[in-house]
């Protein structure tokens, strides 16, 4: 018998860069950058056996789990936008609405 198993982990990164630009002058008022990690995991097992001189029987099974890419991109954009707004308020570029 040939029996084997493997487990793989993968980590990707999403980077988002946002800038606030004055449309009248083209001047960059504020710039922020954020990143988010996207994790993936795969587990695999298999075996094989020669049943005769030139015949091979083989079987494989596996499972993978991935974070949805669209959700990760949305989260990274939301984080960058939150940082842009917070830093803009701190620098006095815009103010909170007073009710």
HELIX and SHEET records of a PDB file:
HELIX    1   1 UNK A   69  UNK A   91  1                                  23    
SHEET    1   A 3 UNK A   2  UNK A  21  0                                        
SHEET    2   A 3 UNK A  28  UNK A  50 -1                                        
SHEET    3   A 3 UNK A  56  UNK A  66 -1                                        
END                                                                             
